[in-house]
Amino acid sequence: MQNTRLNRLVDVTGDRLSGWLRNPWRRSSVIIISLLFGNYLGPTISLVAGQRGQLDVVIAALLVALAELISAVVYRRNPENARSLALDCLNAIKIGLIYSLFVDAFKLGS
């Protein structure tokens, strides 16, 4: 690839962001924000899917399949036991989504 100004800018920005996220507190805060985003995403998906009563089963099946796929990717055996920040954030979104759907189910059941 050519060494253009845009290419250098993207590389420098990626290196700075990577260096910024090496701090464990910043990494934890990004994961917590991802968990809260998943907690927001759950009711949003259920409300949008519930707007049309015909797609509830399809959306539920897609969410279960997506959660299982994310779990398979995140928890597979890794010899070095090091997960990337993107996988940790994706797992946190999945956990927040599932938790919020359970809370909604308990609210509707009572």
C-alpha positions, -999 to 999 in steps of 0.1 A, spaced: 0 0 0 12 35 -7 24 57 21 -1 85 17 -10 111 43 -44 94 48 -27 60 53 -2 75 78 -31 93 96 -51 61 100 -20 42 112 -10 69 138 -46 72 150 -49 34 154 -16 33 173 -26 61 196 -60 45 203 -44 11 209 -19 27 234 -48 46 251 -67 14 256 -38 -5 271 -47 10 304 -68 -15 323 -92 11 337 -99 25 303 -104 -10 289 -128 -18 317 -148 14 311 -152 6 274 -164 -29 283 -189 -15 308 -202 10 282 -206 -20 259 -226 -38 286 -249 -8 291 -253 -5 253 -264 -41 252 -288 -34 280 -303 -6 260 -304 -27 228 -325 -54 243 -358 -35 249 -352 -16 216 -351 -49 196 -381 -63 215 -401 -32 209 -393 -30 172 -400 -67 167 -432 -65 187 -445 -37 166 -454 -63 140 -466 -95 157 -456 -117 128 -418 -116 133 -415 -124 170 -404 -160 165 -380 -152 137 -363 -124 157 -361 -146 188 -344 -174 167 -320 -149 152 -311 -135 186 -305 -170 200 -284 -180 170 -264 -148 172 -258 -152 210 -246 -188 205 -223 -177 176 -208 -150 197 -203 -174 226 -186 -199 203 -162 -173 190 -154 -157 224 -151 -189 245 -132 -211 220 -100 -226 232 -72 -201 227 -37 -213 235 -24 -179 245 -56 -170 266 -56 -134 253 -88 -120 239 -90 -88 220 -109 -58 232 -134 -61 203 -143 -97 214 -147 -86 250 -169 -57 240 -190 -80 217 -194 -104 246 -204 -76 269 -231 -64 244 -244 -100 242 -246 -103 280 -264 -69 284 -288 -78 256 -297 -112 272 -300 -97 306 -323 -69 294 -345 -94 276 -348 -115 308 -358 -84 328 -384 -75 302 -398 -111 304 -400 -108 342 -418 -75 339 -443 -88 315 -449 -120 335 -458 -102 368 
